[in-house]
Amino acid sequence: AQTVTQSQPEMSVQEAETVTLSCTYDTSENNYYLFWYKQPPSRQMILVIRQEAYKQQNATENRFSVNFQKAAKSFSLKISDSQLGDTAMYFCAFPYGGSQGNLIFGKGTKLSVKP
Amino acid sequence: DGGITQSPKYLFRKEGQNVTLSCEQNLNHDAMYWYRQDPGQGLRLIYYSQIVNDFQKGDIAEGYSVSREKKESFPLTVTSAQKNPTAFYLCASSIGGVTANYGYTFGSGTRLTVV
């Protein structure tokens, strides 16, 4: 079975600090993409960052970066210089069944950024 | 601007009633998806469609039905057979085929409540 696990149901961070959200997954595939989505209180799902498993270099999008450890099947999201607008649910996702599969999502981590 | 439109934003259903949630996209995406979101459960796949006039059951299809008569539209009907329909429903689309690699674009969701 292919699964995605987010072990931190809730986290909090002070504004301007750095926080890391963890995600582990299980797959027998060799080439795939991994995703982090953000769901703010508006409930609109927004793609934050994606990582190709074939690339050793970790993806970066402004203040968001990933720590991808393929052998360990770990895909954590680091948010630097946290802002109040980062307060949201964060979901890790990847396509099961390989690159042509449907996305499966973790249960999410609720992040609160405190002033 | 291209995007996905879900309507209505809020929907109330009486016991024993069927209701239909609308999802329309103008992104020219081939694939469309319906997810259900419950607190602490992440997103669970209800149905998906890779091409017009074809659709497949996801993990929790019981009590739901869909149609895909047009590329732009993928309505979801919640039937009276769905015993616990109160949830937040998200529609998504992607280019399809191998491009689950690009992730999904999501609508803004419909909150369904049984009264």
Chai-1 contact restraints between the chains, C-beta under 6 A:
chainA,res_idxA,chainB,res_idxB,connection_type,confidence,min_distance_angstrom,max_distance_angstrom,comment,restraint_id
A,Y33,B,N101,contact,1.0,0.0,6.0,A-B,restraint_1
A,F35,B,G103,contact,1.0,0.0,6.0,A-B,restraint_2
A,R43,B,G109,contact,1.0,0.0,6.0,A-B,restraint_3
A,Q44,B,S108,contact,1.0,0.0,6.0,A-B,restraint_4
A,M45,B,F106,contact,1.0,0.0,6.0,A-B,restraint_5
A,L47,B,G103,contact,1.0,0.0,6.0,A-B,restraint_6
A,R50,B,G103,contact,1.0,0.0,6.0,A-B,restraint_7
A,P95,B,A100,contact,1.0,0.0,6.0,A-B,restraint_8
A,S99,B,V98,contact,1.0,0.0,6.0,A-B,restraint_9
A,S99,B,N101,contact,1.0,0.0,6.0,A-B,restraint_10
A,Q100,B,V98,contact,1.0,0.0,6.0,A-B,restraint_11
A,G101,B,A100,contact,1.0,0.0,6.0,A-B,restraint_12
A,N102,B,L45,contact,1.0,0.0,6.0,A-B,restraint_13
A,N102,B,Y48,contact,1.0,0.0,6.0,A-B,restraint_14
A,F105,B,G42,contact,1.0,0.0,6.0,A-B,restraint_15
A,F105,B,L43,contact,1.0,0.0,6.0,A-B,restraint_16
A,G106,B,G42,contact,1.0,0.0,6.0,A-B,restraint_17
A,K107,B,G42,contact,1.0,0.0,6.0,A-B,restraint_18
A,G108,B,G42,contact,1.0,0.0,6.0,A-B,restraint_19
